[in-house]
Every structure is written in C-alpha cells, then in structure tokens.
C-alpha cells in the first residue's frame, strides 16, 4: 500500500514538473527534492536502495555533463536523477532508454508544429491563464525555443508506472 501511495505521489509530482516546464521552462527544486525523498523511501522499502543510488548518481553525472555543454537544463538534470530513484531498480535501463526516445518524439512534434505555426501577434486585453500559456508555447515553438524536456522525463516515468500496473 505504501509503494502504491508513493508511486501515485511521484506521478503527481512528475505531472506538476511537466506542467511547470511547459509553462515557464523551469522545474521547481522542491519537486525534485520531494521526488528524491519519495524515491529513497520506495527503494528502501523494496530493498534496492544501493543499486538505485548508484543508478541515480550515474544519471546525475551523465546529465550534468550534458548540462555543462548547454544541451540540457539544470532542472532537467535534477528531475532526471530524482526520477531514477522512483523507477524500480530493475527498470532503470528501460527508463534511461525511454527518456531520450520520448524526448525525440517531443522534438519531432515541436519541429512539425514549428513549420506549421507562426508566432502569435500582440494581443490587447486580458486573457485567461490557460490561453496565455498556449500563446507563450506558440511563441516558443515558432521561434524554435528550448524543449520542455521535463515533459519527456515525466512521460517516461509515468509510462513505466502504468505498464507495471496494467501489464502485471
């Protein structure tokens, strides 16, 4: 029961991280910290803490190296390492492969949308929050701005959660 509750909480945190990344291209540190704590408890309960810590540490080092080249955001690095703790130890390789695949699909979608979309013009007057968020994303896509890679990380982890629940 604790494992399910922690996975649901982790899923909610991942969705929140993805939405924040979409809205502002930032992932709050608190999300990664809470995800890290949930992952530590999950791995300890499942008896896989040493292996999971090694996988998360290696993931952090690799992603930090990618960040140092300007190819990944700092929030994405922290989210990726923390997410590695939430994924069961025997699925870390699946997760490590699924994230770049999800990122590739996201990149293709953004490239296709970028070719079809023009940046929105100036708008006078107040718009609802959701409409402002859509306009901001249209602007980013049209100008080929950075990808919200937190979305790919979240989709990958949540996909593993669901496949384990529905396939098992």
C-alpha positions as CSV (number, residue, x, y, z in Angstrom):
1,X,0.0,0.0,0.0
2,X,2.9,2.4,0.8
3,X,4.5,1.6,-2.5
4,X,1.3,2.5,-4.4
5,X,0.8,5.7,-2.4
6,X,4.4,6.8,-3.1
7,X,4.1,6.0,-6.8
8,X,0.9,8.0,-7.1
9,X,2.5,10.9,-5.3
10,X,5.6,10.6,-7.6
11,X,3.3,10.5,-10.6
12,X,1.5,13.7,-9.4
13,X,4.9,15.4,-8.8
14,X,6.0,14.4,-12.3
15,X,2.9,15.8,-13.9
16,X,3.4,19.0,-11.9
17,X,7.0,19.2,-13.0
18,X,6.0,18.7,-16.7
19,X,3.3,21.5,-16.4
20,X,5.8,23.9,-14.8
21,X,8.3,23.1,-17.5
22,X,5.7,23.7,-20.2
23,X,4.6,27.0,-18.6
24,X,7.9,28.5,-17.7
25,X,10.7,26.2,-18.8
26,X,11.6,25.8,-15.1
27,X,11.2,22.9,-12.8
28,X,10.9,23.9,-9.1
29,X,13.7,22.5,-6.9
30,X,11.0,21.4,-4.4
31,X,9.5,19.0,-6.9
32,X,12.9,17.3,-7.4
33,X,13.5,17.2,-3.7
34,X,10.1,15.6,-2.9
35,X,10.6,13.1,-5.7
36,X,14.0,12.3,-4.4
37,X,12.6,11.7,-0.9
38,X,9.8,9.5,-2.3
39,X,12.3,7.6,-4.3
40,X,14.6,7.0,-1.3
41,X,11.6,5.6,0.7
42,X,10.4,3.5,-2.2
43,X,13.8,2.0,-2.9
44,X,14.4,1.3,0.8
45,X,11.1,-0.5,1.2
46,X,11.8,-2.6,-1.9
47,X,15.3,-3.4,-0.7
48,X,17.0,-1.8,-3.8
49,X,18.5,1.3,-2.3
50,X,22.2,0.7,-3.0
51,X,21.6,-0.1,-6.7
52,X,19.1,2.8,-7.1
53,X,21.5,5.3,-5.5
54,X,24.3,4.1,-7.9
55,X,21.9,4.5,-10.9
56,X,20.7,7.9,-9.8
57,X,24.3,9.1,-9.1
58,X,25.5,7.9,-12.5
59,X,22.5,9.5,-14.1
60,X,23.2,12.8,-12.4
61,X,26.9,12.8,-13.5
62,X,26.0,12.0,-17.1
63,X,23.2,14.6,-17.2
64,X,25.4,17.2,-15.5
65,X,28.0,16.6,-18.3
66,X,25.3,17.2,-20.9
67,X,24.1,20.3,-19.0
68,X,27.7,21.6,-19.0
69,X,27.5,21.6,-22.8
70,X,24.3,23.6,-22.7
71,X,22.2,20.8,-24.1
72,X,20.0,20.2,-21.0
73,X,18.6,22.4,-18.3
74,X,19.6,22.2,-14.7
75,X,16.1,21.4,-13.6
76,X,16.0,18.6,-16.1
77,X,19.2,17.2,-14.6
78,X,17.8,17.2,-11.1
79,X,14.5,15.8,-12.2
80,X,16.1,13.0,-14.2
81,X,18.3,11.9,-11.3
82,X,15.4,12.1,-8.8
83,X,13.1,10.2,-11.2
84,X,15.7,7.5,-11.5
85,X,15.1,6.8,-7.7
86,X,11.4,6.5,-8.2
87,X,11.7,3.9,-11.0
88,X,12.3,0.4,-9.7
89,X,15.9,-0.7,-9.9
90,X,15.2,-3.4,-12.5
91,X,13.6,-0.8,-14.8
92,X,16.4,1.9,-14.7
93,X,17.8,0.8,-18.1
94,X,14.3,0.9,-19.6
95,X,13.9,4.4,-18.1
96,X,17.3,5.5,-19.4
97,X,16.3,4.4,-22.9
98,X,12.7,5.7,-22.8
99,X,13.6,9.2,-21.8
100,X,15.6,10.1,-24.9
101,X,13.0,8.3,-27.1
102,X,10.3,10.4,-25.5
103,X,12.4,13.5,-26.0
104,X,12.9,12.6,-29.6
105,X,9.2,12.3,-30.2
106,X,8.7,15.6,-28.4
107,X,11.4,17.2,-30.7
108,X,9.7,15.8,-33.8
109,X,6.4,17.2,-32.7
110,X,7.9,20.6,-32.0
111,X,9.7,20.6,-35.4
112,X,6.5,19.8,-37.2
113,X,4.5,22.4,-35.2
114,X,7.3,24.9,-35.8
115,X,6.9,24.5,-39.5
116,X,3.1,25.0,-39.4
117,X,2.9,27.7,-36.7
118,X,3.6,31.4,-36.7
119,X,4.3,33.4,-33.6
120,X,1.2,35.0,-32.2
121,X,0.8,38.7,-32.7
122,X,0.4,41.2,-29.9
123,X,-2.8,40.9,-28.1
124,X,-4.5,43.7,-26.2
125,X,-6.6,43.0,-23.2
126,X,-6.6,40.3,-20.5
127,X,-6.6,36.6,-21.4
128,X,-7.3,33.7,-19.2
129,X,-4.2,31.9,-17.8
130,X,-4.6,28.8,-20.0
131,X,-4.8,31.0,-23.1
132,X,-1.7,33.0,-22.1
133,X,0.1,29.7,-21.6
134,X,-0.9,28.4,-25.1
135,X,0.2,31.7,-26.7
136,X,3.5,31.5,-24.9
137,X,4.1,28.0,-26.1
138,X,3.1,29.0,-29.7
139,X,5.7,31.8,-29.5
140,X,8.4,29.3,-28.2
141,X,7.6,26.7,-30.9
142,X,7.5,29.3,-33.7
143,X,10.9,30.7,-32.6
144,X,12.3,27.2,-32.1
145,X,12.9,27.7,-28.4
146,X,14.1,25.0,-26.0
147,X,12.2,21.9,-25.5
148,X,10.4,21.2,-22.2
149,X,12.5,18.1,-21.5
150,X,10.8,17.7,-18.1
151,X,7.8,16.5,-20.2
152,X,9.8,13.7,-21.7
153,X,11.1,12.7,-18.3
154,X,7.6,12.7,-16.7
155,X,6.0,10.8,-19.6
156,X,8.7,8.1,-19.5
157,X,8.5,7.5,-15.7
158,X,4.7,7.6,-15.7
159,X,4.6,5.2,-18.7
160,X,6.7,2.7,-16.7
161,X,4.3,3.1,-13.7
162,X,1.3,2.3,-15.9
163,X,2.9,-0.6,-17.8
164,X,3.8,-2.2,-14.5
165,X,0.2,-1.7,-13.1
166,X,-1.7,-2.8,-16.3
167,X,0.7,-5.4,-17.6
168,X,1.5,-7.2,-14.3
